[in-house]
Amino acid sequence: MRLKEKTAIITGATSGIGKATALRFAEEGASLVITGRRAELGKAVEADCRQRGAHCVFVQADHTKESDCRKVVETALTEFGRVDILFNNAGIVMKGMADTTPEDVWNDTIAINITAVWRMSSLVIPQMKKQGGGVIVNNGSDWSVVAGRNAFPYVMSKGAVGMMTKAMALDYARENIRVNAICPGDTLVDRWLEKGYFEYSDPVTLGQAIQESSAYIPMGRFGKPEEIANAVLFLASDESSFVTGHLLLADGGNTAQ
Ligand SMILES: NC(=O)c1ccc[n+]([C@@H]2O[C@H](COP(=O)([O-])OP(=O)(O)OC[C@H]3O[C@@H](n4cnc5c(N)ncnc54)[C@H](OP(=O)(O)O)[C@@H]3O)[C@@H](O)[C@H]2O)c1
């Protein structure tokens, strides 16, 4: 019960890494406010967290809207009276290069991957100061520390998340607010399957296609959302009490090569 008596906000917990983290935090005794735009999925995650014994409230929210961000923080304060942990997880992946990225894609990426991280942080920090401390974990990427091809808006945004993490860590270190980033490498989430990222046809199976496309990773496989959730748990818990301004890579060794 590493998060007993802690209240956590997890943005974008309707699927993938956010969902896995909500379930992990629930098992560790946290009270939760979880968010996302897809209400049906959010309600299902809320029910799963409650089944694990957690107090959990799903708030339908689009984090590109300031009013929705405020609603999420207000709900946490009304329901639980405090915010100990903010996991800024909501994000989108956009492909393209500098000369092929349309302006709306650039703007959409900045709005959720950068501005929402800043906005949610700015809304919880005054409360954390009042409480005498808190923890913010931002979801970056291995592309917060190295670049990747044909993913220009995404790489640009995750690079910014890395530096935002360090800047906030410095500014609030004396307020006992720790700010770190989890930087996952390629992690197999349902969205990849829904969007048909893997091309395969007989005799190649989906399993084979997944295995072949993960061959570039030193560990020879994609990450699992649950593995990322465990790393987020470490950063969110008191076990990392002297860690701030850190970008924790969980990438199967990808950036070591
Ligand atoms: N999977 C990977 O390989 C990988 C690697 C490195 C970093 N990451 C990062 O991990 C985070 C989670 O992604 P994922 O891989 O778990 O994919 P995912 O399953 O698509 O999760 C993305 C989450 O963000 C939410 N979201 C997106 N836009 C939102 C908005 N405007 N307002 C509120 N919620 C929003 C989605 O909820 P709704 O659609 O319901 O709004 C969803 O819950 C992202 O920041 C991503 O960049 C992922």
The ligand as an SDF file (V2000), in Angstrom:
LIG
                    3D

 48 52  0  0  0  0  0  0  0  0999 V2000
    2.6680    3.7120  -26.1570 N   0  0  0  0  0  0  0  0  0  0  0  0
    3.9120    4.1520  -26.3500 C   0  0  0  0  0  0  0  0  0  0  0  0
    4.7360    3.5200  -27.0390 O   0  0  0  0  0  0  0  0  0  0  0  0
    4.3680    5.4270  -25.6940 C   0  0  0  0  0  0  0  0  0  0  0  0
    5.7470    5.6930  -25.6900 C   0  0  0  0  0  0  0  0  0  0  0  0
    6.1880    6.8610  -25.0950 C   0  0  0  0  0  0  0  0  0  0  0  0
    5.2850    7.7380  -24.5310 C   0  0  0  0  0  0  0  0  0  0  0  0
    3.9590    7.4620  -24.5540 N   0  0  0  0  0  0  0  0  0  0  0  0
    3.0380    8.4320  -23.9590 C   0  0  0  0  0  0  0  0  0  0  0  0
    2.1480    7.7930  -23.0960 O   0  0  0  0  0  0  0  0  0  0  0  0
    0.9640    8.5940  -22.9540 C   0  0  0  0  0  0  0  0  0  0  0  0
   -0.2420    7.6820  -23.0370 C   0  0  0  0  0  0  0  0  0  0  0  0
   -0.3190    7.1280  -24.3290 O   0  0  0  0  0  0  0  0  0  0  0  0
   -0.6550    5.5890  -24.6040 P   0  0  0  0  0  0  0  0  0  0  0  0
    0.4610    5.0250  -25.3780 O   0  0  0  0  0  0  0  0  0  0  0  0
   -1.0840    4.9460  -23.3500 O   0  0  0  0  0  0  0  0  0  0  0  0
   -1.8610    5.7120  -25.6680 O   0  0  0  0  0  0  0  0  0  0  0  0
   -3.4400    5.8080  -25.4950 P   0  0  0  0  0  0  0  0  0  0  0  0
   -3.9930    4.4950  -25.0690 O   0  0  0  0  0  0  0  0  0  0  0  0
   -3.9290    6.3980  -26.7650 O   0  0  0  0  0  0  0  0  0  0  0  0
   -3.6430    6.8170  -24.3050 O   0  0  0  0  0  0  0  0  0  0  0  0
   -3.7280    8.2060  -24.4900 C   0  0  0  0  0  0  0  0  0  0  0  0
   -4.6170    8.7420  -23.3890 C   0  0  0  0  0  0  0  0  0  0  0  0
   -4.6090   10.1730  -23.4920 O   0  0  0  0  0  0  0  0  0  0  0  0
   -5.9480   10.6120  -23.4940 C   0  0  0  0  0  0  0  0  0  0  0  0
   -6.0710   11.8720  -24.2340 N   0  0  0  0  0  0  0  0  0  0  0  0
   -5.5900   12.1740  -25.4580 C   0  0  0  0  0  0  0  0  0  0  0  0
   -5.9580   13.4250  -25.7850 N   0  0  0  0  0  0  0  0  0  0  0  0
   -6.6760   13.9090  -24.7370 C   0  0  0  0  0  0  0  0  0  0  0  0
   -7.3410   15.1380  -24.4760 C   0  0  0  0  0  0  0  0  0  0  0  0
   -7.3640   16.1480  -25.3640 N   0  0  0  0  0  0  0  0  0  0  0  0
   -7.9650   15.2960  -23.2870 N   0  0  0  0  0  0  0  0  0  0  0  0
   -7.9830   14.2830  -22.3800 C   0  0  0  0  0  0  0  0  0  0  0  0
   -7.3890   13.0990  -22.5680 N   0  0  0  0  0  0  0  0  0  0  0  0
   -6.7390   12.9230  -23.7410 C   0  0  0  0  0  0  0  0  0  0  0  0
   -6.7400    9.4820  -24.1240 C   0  0  0  0  0  0  0  0  0  0  0  0
   -8.0800    9.5310  -23.6620 O   0  0  0  0  0  0  0  0  0  0  0  0
   -9.3530    9.9010  -24.5610 P   0  0  0  0  0  0  0  0  0  0  0  0
   -9.0740    9.4530  -25.9580 O   0  0  0  0  0  0  0  0  0  0  0  0
  -10.4610    9.1590  -23.8760 O   0  0  0  0  0  0  0  0  0  0  0  0
   -9.4990   11.3850  -24.4250 O   0  0  0  0  0  0  0  0  0  0  0  0
   -6.0420    8.2660  -23.5480 C   0  0  0  0  0  0  0  0  0  0  0  0
   -6.5800    7.9390  -22.2870 O   0  0  0  0  0  0  0  0  0  0  0  0
    1.0560    9.6650  -24.0170 C   0  0  0  0  0  0  0  0  0  0  0  0
    1.4830   10.8880  -23.4600 O   0  0  0  0  0  0  0  0  0  0  0  0
    2.1250    9.1220  -24.9550 C   0  0  0  0  0  0  0  0  0  0  0  0
    2.7930   10.1340  -25.6600 O   0  0  0  0  0  0  0  0  0  0  0  0
    3.4870    6.3170  -25.1210 C   0  0  0  0  0  0  0  0  0  0  0  0
  1  2  1  0
  2  3  2  0
  2  4  1  0
  4  5  1  0
  4 48  2  0
  5  6  2  0
  6  7  1  0
  7  8  2  0
  8  9  1  0
  8 48  1  0
  9 10  1  0
  9 46  1  0
 10 11  1  0
 11 12  1  0
 11 44  1  0
 12 13  1  0
 13 14  1  0
 14 15  2  0
 14 16  1  0
 14 17  1  0
 17 18  1  0
 18 19  2  0
 18 20  1  0
 18 21  1  0
 21 22  1  0
 22 23  1  0
 23 24  1  0
 23 42  1  0
 24 25  1  0
 25 26  1  0
 25 36  1  0
 26 27  1  0
 26 35  1  0
 27 28  2  0
 28 29  1  0
 29 30  1  0
 29 35  2  0
 30 31  1  0
 30 32  2  0
 32 33  1  0
 33 34  2  0
 34 35  1  0
 36 37  1  0
 36 42  1  0
 37 38  1  0
 38 39  2  0
 38 40  1  0
 38 41  1  0
 42 43  1  0
 44 45  1  0
 44 46  1  0
 46 47  1  0
M  CHG  2   8   1  16  -1
M  END
$$$$
